Amino acid sequence: MKLLTWYRRQPVRRKIFIPFFAITLFSSTIFTVYGFIQNVRAIENEIDKRLLIAALTMPQLLPPDYFDRVQTPDSITEEEHWNNTRRLEIFLSNVGGTYLYALHQVSNRYYFVASAALDTPYWTEYEKPAPNIYEVQKTWEPNISTTPDPDYGLLRSVVMGHKDAAGRRFIIGADIHAYEVEALKRRAFLNFFLMGFASFLLAVIFSYAASCSITRPLNRLSTFTRRLVEGGFSADIRLDAAMFPDGNQTRAETAILAYDFDQMQANLAEHIEQLKLTQSARERAESELRIAGQIQETFLPGPFTPAEFGGRVQLQAAMKTAKQAGGDLFDYFALDDAHLFFAIGDVSGKGMPAAMFMSAVVVLLRSAAKQWRDPAEILRRVNDDLAIRNESCTFVTLFVGILDVRTGEIVFANGGHNPPRLRSAAGAVAAVPTKTNMVVGAMEGQTFVRETLALRPGDVLALYTDGVTEAFNEADQLYGEARLDRCLGALPAEATAAEILRGVVADVAAFAGAREQSDDITMLVLRCCEPAGAKTT
């Protein structure tokens, strides 16, 4: 707890850099250890394969009837033996090994009848055989092991049996000194350590540079707000336009935030001038709501561009507030070329407090979605951030999803929001079964369920706030989910997302008639399409 308290008191730069440093150190260590272990296994497997190949190939390098002729110390001429030895020695040096030999047992004694060692004559006795020789003689199964040899030291060996045409048994072995294997392992460890350290160092440098690049604009914004407050929100105090050279046409969060600050400052200055000319308290309150609505609109996304995903998906969203500022929200943006993030929500309460809370929710959603691809984790993070010092007990219902436009799969999580409606390509409409979970922001430490939904070409997913289904007409009747389903089902199958949204909004307006709107009405319609040029069957 003390560590967490200490961390919360740190400046933003350290809050960004410390997790980067810890994660980088952990991942570099895991990478080095895991890579070394895998490389050691690969080295051992490669050596065993080479030794096995050497042992299997040895009979092919000797004359075809060689083992048939091996009977006594005089069966093979000295000249033939040394010719065979030189041939085996050249082969072993190419394969990579230390010893290559063939043994014949006579009266419980073992004799070298072929060898790649130039210092081993034909029919030399192997006085102290290694344990694996006895193991192969007993089981007649190939043996691959690290074996202590009394005469030759610790060896990595492959030993197997061989029979001649008459069925007489021979043992063929291929060895390499264990210290050569250990040298390869040490070299592998050094290589992975150097690579891990280099990647760790580069990541630390990058994380420090990234934390500086992120916090530098925030420091400038903090200085600007302090000057703005001390200067009585004077219109002459302006934010440096170099912080948002492209306006709000950028994906850089700090540039968007700077642009929003600049727009907010301009709106606040206008608001103050209006207050000076307004005598009525009601007019002042309406002016505040109007400015809040303008600020609120800056947090909502612009028109969706289908071409961004190759025409695989259509998306249309709209919000009609009951007052100048409302508590509903929606958001969407591309996480990458194949994934679309979308969300819809409804803040408890109305007016300015709900609008301010809504703005905070949108900012937290965007920040969390850019760091985590799990909607359940996004809701958990946003919930914990909102619940801190939430003395007003304001909460928000949220439905968050991520669409893979290539497969049509939606990963989503529902934080106490209305279940969306799914209209299939055939026209059938039904509520999407979801785990409702707890509302977001009311209580810290809540978890949310991660769920999936598959959309097919032609399927439509309609998300809405309760301002749609709880709209009243002049007879105090509710619009209801049943009428919403009938409206969605009655729309043409080829209707676009924009046409579907307009159709539902028009039907709600027709139902309400002259009855004053009592709640914010927000909808987000997502339609899965066949990609351009795709063939249908």
LOBAMAR-59668 format. One record per residue (C-alpha): residue in three letters; y, x, z; residue number from 1. Coordinates in steps of 0.02 Angstrom, whole numbers, plus 50000, padded with zeros to 5 digits. Last residue first. Layout:
N
{"ALA" {Y X Z} NUM}
...
# end
This chain:
537
{"THR" {49111 48878 47333} 537}
{"THR" {49287 48943 47350} 536}
{"LYS" {49349 49103 47273} 535}
{"ALA" {49487 49202 47359} 534}
{"GLY" {49637 49250 47252} 533}
{"ALA" {49763 49228 47393} 532}
{"PRO" {49677 49220 47561} 531}
{"GLU" {49603 49050 47608} 530}
{"CYS" {49710 48970 47740} 529}
{"CYS" {49707 48944 47929} 528}
{"ARG" {49845 48829 47991} 527}
{"LEU" {49945 48857 48151} 526}
{"VAL" {50062 48723 48218} 525}
{"LEU" {50177 48757 48365} 524}
{"MET" {50262 48610 48448} 523}
{"THR" {50401 48586 48575} 522}
{"ILE" {50483 48427 48640} 521}
{"ASP" {50592 48449 48794} 520}
{"ASP" {50589 48301 48912} 519}
{"SER" {50676 48133 48937} 518}
{"GLN" {50735 48094 48760} 517}
{"GLU" {50840 47936 48766} 516}
{"ARG" {50750 47780 48704} 515}
{"ALA" {50825 47718 48538} 514}
{"GLY" {50659 47731 48447} 513}
{"ALA" {50530 47827 48549} 512}
{"PHE" {50387 47789 48427} 511}
{"ALA" {50488 47834 48272} 510}
{"ALA" {50543 47997 48354} 509}
{"VAL" {50362 48039 48400} 508}
{"ASP" {50305 48001 48222} 507}
{"ALA" {50444 48109 48148} 506}
{"VAL" {50396 48254 48261} 505}
{"VAL" {50213 48235 48210} 504}
{"GLY" {50251 48231 48023} 503}
{"ARG" {50376 48375 48033} 502}
{"LEU" {50244 48483 48118} 501}
{"ILE" {50112 48438 47990} 500}
{"GLU" {50231 48471 47845} 499}
{"ALA" {50276 48643 47915} 498}
{"ALA" {50093 48688 47940} 497}
{"THR" {50055 48639 47762} 496}
{"ALA" {49973 48475 47713} 495}
{"GLU" {49815 48496 47606} 494}
{"ALA" {49710 48382 47717} 493}
{"PRO" {49844 48248 47708} 492}
{"LEU" {49909 48182 47877} 491}
{"ALA" {49813 48037 47953} 490}
{"GLY" {49708 48145 48068} 489}
{"LEU" {49861 48225 48148} 488}
{"CYS" {49942 48055 48179} 487}
{"ARG" {49782 47982 48248} 486}
{"ASP" {49760 48130 48366} 485}
{"LEU" {49941 48113 48427} 484}
{"ARG" {49914 47927 48453} 483}
{"ALA" {49762 47964 48563} 482}
{"GLU" {49856 48101 48658} 481}
{"GLY" {49989 47984 48724} 480}
{"TYR" {50155 47912 48661} 479}
{"LEU" {50185 47835 48831} 478}
{"GLN" {50248 47656 48850} 477}
{"ASP" {50409 47616 48944} 476}
{"ALA" {50449 47470 48824} 475}
{"GLU" {50594 47567 48747} 474}
{"ASN" {50478 47709 48701} 473}
{"PHE" {50426 47852 48812} 472}
{"ALA" {50377 48031 48762} 471}
{"GLU" {50238 48097 48873} 470}
{"THR" {50125 48157 48731} 469}
{"VAL" {50263 48258 48647} 468}
{"GLY" {50364 48315 48799} 467}
{"ASP" {50198 48372 48872} 466}
{"THR" {50210 48532 48770} 465}
{"TYR" {50122 48561 48606} 464}
{"LEU" {49994 48668 48515} 463}
{"ALA" {49917 48608 48351} 462}
{"LEU" {49774 48711 48276} 461}
{"VAL" {49736 48668 48096} 460}
{"ASP" {49575 48707 48003} 459}
{"GLY" {49587 48726 47813} 458}
{"PRO" {49499 48893 47807} 457}
{"ARG" {49391 48907 47963} 456}
{"LEU" {49453 48938 48138} 455}
{"ALA" {49341 49011 48274} 454}
{"LEU" {49389 48990 48457} 453}
{"THR" {49371 49114 48598} 452}
{"GLU" {49401 49114 48786} 451}
{"ARG" {49469 49236 48917} 450}
{"VAL" {49480 49155 49089} 449}
{"PHE" {49630 49190 49200} 448}
{"THR" {49655 49282 49364} 447}
{"GLN" {49782 49247 49501} 446}
{"GLY" {49850 49387 49611} 445}
{"GLU" {50025 49318 49640} 444}
{"MET" {50056 49132 49657} 443}
{"ALA" {50171 49014 49563} 442}
{"GLY" {50209 49122 49413} 441}
{"VAL" {50084 49051 49288} 440}
{"VAL" {49993 48886 49316} 439}
{"MET" {49812 48904 49373} 438}
{"ASN" {49664 48891 49255} 437}
{"THR" {49642 48755 49121} 436}
{"LYS" {49475 48819 49057} 435}
{"THR" {49476 48757 48879} 434}
{"PRO" {49390 48628 48769} 433}
{"VAL" {49499 48611 48613} 432}
{"ALA" {49550 48429 48597} 431}
{"ALA" {49483 48339 48445} 430}
{"VAL" {49535 48292 48269} 429}
{"ALA" {49418 48268 48119} 428}
{"GLY" {49507 48287 47952} 427}
{"ALA" {49372 48376 47850} 426}
{"ALA" {49468 48542 47862} 425}
{"SER" {49453 48526 48050} 424}
{"ARG" {49597 48469 48160} 423}
{"LEU" {49604 48557 48328} 422}
{"ARG" {49718 48491 48465} 421}
{"PRO" {49784 48609 48598} 420}
{"PRO" {49737 48591 48782} 419}
{"ASN" {49894 48555 48884} 418}
{"HIS" {49945 48706 48988} 417}
{"GLY" {49883 48766 49158} 416}
{"GLY" {49874 48949 49108} 415}
{"ASN" {49759 48942 48958} 414}
{"ALA" {49685 49101 48884} 413}
{"PHE" {49650 49140 48703} 412}
{"VAL" {49551 49244 48579} 411}
{"ILE" {49561 49163 48408} 410}
{"GLU" {49435 49207 48273} 409}
{"GLY" {49488 49168 48094} 408}
{"THR" {49393 49320 48029} 407}
{"ARG" {49527 49419 47937} 406}
{"VAL" {49675 49332 48019} 405}
{"ASP" {49619 49389 48192} 404}
{"LEU" {49720 49268 48297} 403}
{"ILE" {49783 49312 48471} 402}
{"GLY" {49817 49169 48591} 401}
{"VAL" {49923 49122 48742} 400}
{"PHE" {49941 48948 48818} 399}
{"LEU" {50066 48947 48959} 398}
{"THR" {50118 48828 49098} 397}
{"VAL" {50269 48894 49190} 396}
{"PHE" {50316 48909 49372} 395}
{"THR" {50470 48898 49482} 394}
{"CYS" {50434 48922 49667} 393}
{"SER" {50622 48947 49699} 392}
{"GLU" {50583 49099 49806} 391}
{"ASN" {50496 49187 49664} 390}
{"ARG" {50515 49359 49743} 389}
{"ILE" {50369 49428 49641} 388}
{"ALA" {50276 49281 49563} 387}
{"LEU" {50350 49314 49391} 386}
{"ASP" {50281 49491 49377} 385}
{"ASP" {50110 49440 49443} 384}
{"ASN" {50097 49293 49323} 383}
{"VAL" {50153 49397 49174} 382}
{"ARG" {50018 49527 49211} 381}
{"ARG" {49881 49398 49236} 380}
{"LEU" {49934 49302 49081} 379}
{"ILE" {49926 49460 48975} 378}
{"GLU" {49757 49506 49052} 377}
{"ALA" {49687 49337 49001} 376}
{"PRO" {49765 49354 48828} 375}
{"ASP" {49676 49523 48803} 374}
{"ARG" {49763 49636 48675} 373}
{"TRP" {49863 49728 48808} 372}
{"GLN" {50017 49838 48789} 371}
{"LYS" {50118 49748 48654} 370}
{"ALA" {50067 49579 48725} 369}
{"ALA" {50132 49627 48898} 368}
{"SER" {50308 49668 48836} 367}
{"ARG" {50318 49515 48727} 366}
{"LEU" {50257 49401 48865} 365}
{"LEU" {50375 49478 48994} 364}
{"VAL" {50526 49451 48880} 363}
{"VAL" {50473 49272 48840} 362}
{"VAL" {50443 49232 49026} 361}
{"ALA" {50613 49302 49075} 360}
{"SER" {50698 49192 48946} 359}
{"MET" {50603 49039 49008} 358}
{"PHE" {50657 49074 49187} 357}
{"MET" {50838 49078 49129} 356}
{"ALA" {50815 48916 49031} 355}
{"ALA" {50727 48831 49178} 354}
{"PRO" {50867 48880 49296} 353}
{"MET" {50999 48820 49170} 352}
{"GLY" {50931 48647 49134} 351}
{"LYS" {50764 48575 49181} 350}
{"GLY" {50620 48600 49301} 349}
{"SER" {50448 48678 49279} 348}
{"VAL" {50437 48792 49129} 347}
{"ASP" {50333 48737 48979} 346}
{"GLY" {50241 48860 48868} 345}
{"ILE" {50182 48908 48695} 344}
{"ALA" {50109 49072 48635} 343}
{"PHE" {50065 49167 48477} 342}
{"PHE" {50005 49343 48435} 341}
{"LEU" {49947 49375 48258} 340}
{"HIS" {49819 49511 48220} 339}
{"ALA" {49770 49589 48053} 338}
{"ASP" {49918 49695 47996} 337}
{"ASP" {49968 49736 48175} 336}
{"LEU" {50028 49645 48331} 335}
{"ALA" {50120 49521 48220} 334}
{"PHE" {50239 49403 48310} 333}
{"TYR" {50240 49233 48392} 332}
{"ASP" {50338 49145 48529} 331}
{"PHE" {50361 48972 48602} 330}
{"LEU" {50462 48907 48746} 329}
{"ASP" {50504 48750 48843} 328}
{"GLY" {50624 48756 48990} 327}
{"GLY" {50777 48683 48909} 326}
{"ALA" {50957 48715 48872} 325}
{"GLN" {51083 48595 48795} 324}
{"LYS" {50982 48448 48860} 323}
{"ALA" {50820 48363 48806} 322}
{"THR" {50775 48517 48704} 321}
{"LYS" {50699 48506 48531} 320}
{"MET" {50586 48654 48496} 319}
{"ALA" {50504 48699 48331} 318}
{"ALA" {50357 48801 48270} 317}
{"GLN" {50275 48831 48102} 316}
{"LEU" {50132 48948 48062} 315}
{"GLN" {50030 48972 47904} 314}
{"VAL" {49885 49094 47892} 313}
{"ARG" {49791 49197 47763} 312}
{"GLY" {49943 49212 47649} 311}
{"GLY" {49929 49402 47642} 310}
{"PHE" {49966 49423 47826} 309}
{"GLU" {50150 49466 47811} 308}
{"ALA" {50159 49351 47660} 307}
{"PRO" {50155 49202 47779} 306}
{"THR" {50329 49246 47849} 305}
{"PHE" {50365 49150 48009} 304}
{"PRO" {50546 49099 48036} 303}
{"GLY" {50634 49190 48178} 302}
{"PRO" {50565 49212 48353} 301}
{"LEU" {50645 49135 48509} 300}
{"PHE" {50739 49246 48630} 299}
{"THR" {50904 49227 48539} 298}
{"GLU" {50886 49039 48556} 297}
{"GLN" {50894 49053 48745} 296}
{"ILE" {51060 49142 48736} 295}
{"GLN" {51130 48998 48634} 294}
{"GLY" {51051 48872 48751} 293}
{"ALA" {51122 48963 48901} 292}
{"ILE" {51293 48956 48820} 291}
{"ARG" {51276 48769 48796} 290}
{"LEU" {51214 48746 48973} 289}
{"GLU" {51364 48839 49042} 288}
{"SER" {51481 48735 48935} 287}
{"GLU" {51398 48576 48996} 286}
{"ALA" {51427 48629 49176} 285}
{"ARG" {51610 48668 49141} 284}
{"GLU" {51633 48500 49055} 283}
{"ARG" {51559 48413 49206} 282}
{"ALA" {51672 48507 49324} 281}
{"SER" {51821 48443 49224} 280}
{"GLN" {51973 48551 49203} 279}
{"THR" {51923 48651 49049} 278}
{"LEU" {52042 48776 48968} 277}
{"LYS" {51999 48922 49084} 276}
{"LEU" {51816 48875 49075} 275}
{"GLN" {51820 48890 48885} 274}
{"GLU" {51890 49065 48897} 273}
{"ILE" {51752 49111 49018} 272}
{"HIS" {51619 49042 48899} 271}
{"GLU" {51686 49142 48755} 270}
{"ALA" {51674 49302 48857} 269}
{"LEU" {51500 49252 48911} 268}
{"ASN" {51448 49222 48732} 267}
{"ALA" {51512 49393 48679} 266}
{"GLN" {51426 49475 48825} 265}
{"MET" {51266 49381 48787} 264}
{"GLN" {51273 49434 48605} 263}
{"ASP" {51296 49614 48659} 262}
{"PHE" {51157 49600 48785} 261}
{"ASP" {51044 49520 48654} 260}
{"TYR" {51081 49663 48534} 259}
{"ALA" {51043 49789 48671} 258}
{"LEU" {50880 49699 48711} 257}
{"ILE" {50832 49697 48527} 256}
{"ALA" {50872 49883 48515} 255}
{"THR" {50772 49917 48673} 254}
{"GLU" {50625 49816 48607} 253}
{"ALA" {50617 49908 48440} 252}
{"ARG" {50542 49783 48319} 251}
{"THR" {50700 49768 48215} 250}
{"GLN" {50809 49638 48130} 249}
{"ASN" {50905 49596 48289} 248}
{"GLY" {51056 49694 48235} 247}
{"ASP" {51003 49838 48123} 246}
{"PRO" {51113 49971 48204} 245}
{"PHE" {51069 49911 48380} 244}
{"MET" {51114 50052 48499} 243}
{"ALA" {51243 50120 48376} 242}
{"ALA" {51346 49962 48411} 241}
{"ASP" {51403 50038 48576} 240}
{"LEU" {51421 49891 48695} 239}
{"ARG" {51593 49814 48710} 238}
{"ILE" {51717 49800 48851} 237}
{"ASP" {51871 49724 48769} 236}
{"ALA" {51798 49549 48791} 235}
{"SER" {51824 49569 48978} 234}
{"PHE" {51678 49518 49085} 233}
{"GLY" {51782 49545 49243} 232}
{"GLY" {51797 49731 49213} 231}
{"GLU" {51685 49778 49360} 230}
{"VAL" {51550 49662 49295} 229}
{"LEU" {51561 49732 49118} 228}
{"ARG" {51568 49910 49178} 227}
{"ARG" {51409 49883 49278} 226}
{"THR" {51329 49794 49130} 225}
{"PHE" {51371 49940 49016} 224}
{"THR" {51304 50070 49137} 223}
{"SER" {51139 49975 49149} 222}
{"LEU" {51131 49961 48960} 221}
{"ARG" {51157 50148 48944} 220}
{"ASN" {51021 50179 49072} 219}
{"LEU" {50905 50062 48976} 218}
{"PRO" {50943 50155 48814} 217}
{"ARG" {50889 50319 48897} 216}
{"THR" {50738 50239 48981} 215}
{"ILE" {50634 50215 48824} 214}
{"SER" {50670 50383 48739} 213}
{"CYS" {50645 50473 48905} 212}
{"SER" {50478 50387 48937} 211}
{"ALA" {50423 50429 48759} 210}
{"ALA" {50471 50613 48778} 209}
{"TYR" {50376 50622 48942} 208}
{"SER" {50227 50532 48867} 207}
{"PHE" {50227 50647 48715} 206}
{"ILE" {50235 50804 48820} 205}
{"VAL" {50095 50739 48931} 204}
{"ALA" {49992 50689 48779} 203}
{"LEU" {50014 50861 48699} 202}
{"LEU" {49960 50947 48861} 201}
{"PHE" {49809 50834 48881} 200}
{"SER" {49757 50859 48699} 199}
{"ALA" {49772 51047 48720} 198}
{"PHE" {49677 51044 48884} 197}
{"GLY" {49537 50940 48808} 196}
{"MET" {49526 51052 48654} 195}
{"LEU" {49524 51210 48761} 194}
{"PHE" {49392 51137 48877} 193}
{"PHE" {49289 51077 48730} 192}
{"ASN" {49289 51250 48650} 191}
{"LEU" {49253 51338 48814} 190}
{"PHE" {49109 51220 48852} 189}
{"ALA" {49035 51247 48679} 188}
{"ARG" {49046 51436 48699} 187}
{"ARG" {48960 51422 48868} 186}
{"LYS" {48823 51315 48790} 185}
{"LEU" {48796 51440 48649} 184}
{"ALA" {48782 51580 48776} 183}
{"GLU" {48657 51476 48876} 182}
{"VAL" {48547 51461 48721} 181}
{"GLU" {48554 51650 48695} 180}
{"TYR" {48513 51673 48880} 179}
{"ALA" {48358 51566 48855} 178}
{"HIS" {48284 51693 48733} 177}
{"ILE" {48212 51609 48579} 176}
{"ASP" {48031 51568 48547} 175}
{"ALA" {47912 51511 48409} 174}
{"GLY" {47726 51487 48442} 173}
{"ILE" {47565 51461 48346} 172}
{"ILE" {47400 51441 48439} 171}
{"PHE" {47234 51460 48348} 170}
{"ARG" {47078 51354 48356} 169}
{"ARG" {46924 51371 48247} 168}
{"GLY" {46888 51214 48147} 167}
{"ALA" {46799 51302 48003} 166}
{"ALA" {46946 51274 47884} 165}
{"ASP" {47067 51347 48011} 164}
{"LYS" {47143 51251 48156} 163}
{"HIS" {47319 51260 48225} 162}
{"GLY" {47388 51214 48397} 161}
{"MET" {47569 51205 48449} 160}
{"VAL" {47700 51303 48547} 159}
{"VAL" {47889 51278 48539} 158}
{"SER" {47979 51389 48662} 157}
{"ARG" {48145 51415 48751} 156}
{"LEU" {48113 51578 48841} 155}
{"LEU" {48144 51654 49013} 154}
{"GLY" {48081 51834 49015} 153}
{"TYR" {47974 51926 48888} 152}
{"ASP" {47835 52001 48994} 151}
{"PRO" {47805 51872 49132} 150}
{"ASP" {47860 51727 49019} 149}
{"PRO" {47962 51592 49106} 148}
{"THR" {47956 51435 48998} 147}
{"THR" {48091 51316 48936} 146}
{"SER" {47992 51181 48850} 145}
{"ILE" {47924 51108 48687} 144}
{"ASN" {47735 51088 48689} 143}
{"PRO" {47634 51023 48541} 142}
{"GLU" {47472 50938 48599} 141}
{"TRP" {47304 51028 48607} 140}
{"THR" {47289 50966 48788} 139}
{"LYS" {47207 51118 48872} 138}
{"GLN" {47251 51257 48748} 137}
{"VAL" {47426 51184 48735} 136}
{"GLU" {47449 51191 48924} 135}
{"TYR" {47373 51367 48934} 134}
{"ILE" {47500 51432 48809} 133}
{"ASN" {47639 51335 48900} 132}
{"PRO" {47607 51437 49058} 131}
{"ALA" {47658 51602 48973} 130}
{"PRO" {47517 51724 48930} 129}
{"LYS" {47505 51884 49031} 128}
{"GLU" {47397 52008 48932} 127}
{"TYR" {47434 51952 48755} 126}
{"GLU" {47311 52073 48676} 125}
{"THR" {47360 52159 48513} 124}
{"TRP" {47245 52105 48370} 123}
{"TYR" {47368 52160 48233} 122}
{"PRO" {47507 52275 48289} 121}
{"THR" {47664 52210 48380} 120}
{"ASP" {47817 52323 48362} 119}
{"LEU" {47880 52243 48200} 118}
{"ALA" {47888 52073 48286} 117}
{"ALA" {47867 51927 48164} 116}
{"SER" {47688 51906 48223} 115}
{"ALA" {47511 51871 48163} 114}
{"VAL" {47340 51894 48248} 113}
{"PHE" {47411 51920 48422} 112}
{"TYR" {47263 51913 48541} 111}
{"TYR" {47226 51796 48686} 110}
{"ARG" {47086 51823 48811} 109}
{"ASN" {46971 51690 48881} 108}
{"SER" {46823 51763 48784} 107}
{"VAL" {46918 51764 48619} 106}
{"GLN" {47075 51659 48599} 105}
{"HIS" {47179 51683 48441} 104}
{"LEU" {47369 51688 48445} 103}
{"ALA" {47500 51665 48308} 102}
{"TYR" {47678 51728 48324} 101}
{"LEU" {47864 51698 48299} 100}
{"TYR" {47985 51774 48423} 99}
{"THR" {48175 51783 48440} 98}
{"GLY" {48245 51639 48337} 97}
{"GLY" {48366 51592 48201} 96}
{"VAL" {48296 51520 48040} 95}
{"ASN" {48356 51663 47931} 94}
{"SER" {48302 51797 48057} 93}
{"LEU" {48134 51710 48075} 92}
{"PHE" {48103 51710 47886} 91}
{"ILE" {48143 51896 47871} 90}
{"GLU" {48027 51937 48018} 89}
{"LEU" {47889 51827 47947} 88}
{"ARG" {47890 51921 47781} 87}
{"ARG" {47899 52089 47870} 86}
{"THR" {47751 52041 47980} 85}
{"ASN" {47648 51981 47832} 84}
{"ASN" {47671 52148 47745} 83}
{"TRP" {47632 52235 47910} 82}
{"HIS" {47468 52140 47926} 81}
{"GLU" {47419 52167 47745} 80}
{"GLU" {47441 52355 47763} 79}
{"GLU" {47344 52360 47927} 78}
{"THR" {47198 52274 47847} 77}
{"ILE" {47141 52109 47919} 76}
{"SER" {46963 52076 47983} 75}
{"ASP" {46952 52241 48079} 74}
{"PRO" {47005 52175 48251} 73}
{"THR" {46880 52031 48227} 72}
{"GLN" {46872 51858 48147} 71}
{"VAL" {47034 51816 48056} 70}
{"ARG" {46977 51780 47879} 69}
{"ASP" {46991 51590 47894} 68}
{"PHE" {47164 51612 47971} 67}
{"TYR" {47226 51704 47817} 66}
{"ASP" {47145 51593 47685} 65}
{"PRO" {47309 51525 47614} 64}
{"PRO" {47402 51693 47637} 63}
{"LEU" {47539 51682 47770} 62}
{"LEU" {47709 51601 47740} 61}
{"GLN" {47637 51424 47739} 60}
{"PRO" {47550 51452 47907} 59}
{"MET" {47721 51501 47981} 58}
{"THR" {47813 51346 47919} 57}
{"LEU" {47763 51231 48062} 56}
{"ALA" {47810 51358 48195} 55}
{"ALA" {47976 51400 48111} 54}
{"ILE" {48018 51217 48086} 53}
{"LEU" {47981 51182 48270} 52}
{"LEU" {48091 51328 48322} 51}
{"ARG" {48232 51266 48214} 50}
{"LYS" {48213 51088 48277} 49}
{"ASP" {48210 51146 48458} 48}
{"ILE" {48368 51247 48428} 47}
{"GLU" {48456 51097 48350} 46}
{"ASN" {48400 50981 48490} 45}
{"GLU" {48462 51104 48622} 44}
{"ILE" {48629 51125 48534} 43}
{"ALA" {48648 50937 48510} 42}
{"ARG" {48610 50906 48692} 41}
{"VAL" {48739 51036 48741} 40}
{"ASN" {48863 50954 48621} 39}
{"GLN" {48836 50785 48701} 38}
{"ILE" {48862 50856 48874} 37}
{"PHE" {49017 50952 48818} 36}
{"GLY" {49091 50799 48733} 35}
{"TYR" {49062 50694 48889} 34}
{"VAL" {49140 50823 49003} 33}
{"THR" {49289 50860 48891} 32}
{"PHE" {49323 50679 48842} 31}
{"ILE" {49307 50620 49022} 30}
{"THR" {49427 50754 49080} 29}
{"SER" {49550 50714 48940} 28}
{"SER" {49537 50527 48977} 27}
{"PHE" {49573 50552 49163} 26}
{"LEU" {49717 50673 49137} 25}
{"THR" {49791 50561 49002} 24}
{"ILE" {49774 50405 49110} 23}
{"ALA" {49858 50492 49257} 22}
{"PHE" {50000 50565 49153} 21}
{"PHE" {50033 50402 49061} 20}
{"PRO" {50029 50308 49227} 19}
{"ILE" {50158 50431 49300} 18}
{"PHE" {50271 50436 49146} 17}
{"ILE" {50314 50252 49133} 16}
{"LYS" {50353 50223 49316} 15}
{"ARG" {50437 50393 49320} 14}
{"ARG" {50559 50343 49183} 13}
{"VAL" {50584 50172 49261} 12}
{"PRO" {50650 50245 49421} 11}
{"GLN" {50535 50250 49573} 10}
{"ARG" {50544 50120 49711} 9}
{"ARG" {50394 50024 49647} 8}
{"TYR" {50289 50182 49653} 7}
{"TRP" {50330 50215 49836} 6}
{"THR" {50281 50037 49880} 5}
{"LEU" {50118 50056 49785} 4}
{"LEU" {50082 50221 49873} 3}
{"LYS" {50119 50143 50041} 2}
{"MET" {50000 50000 50000} 1}
# end
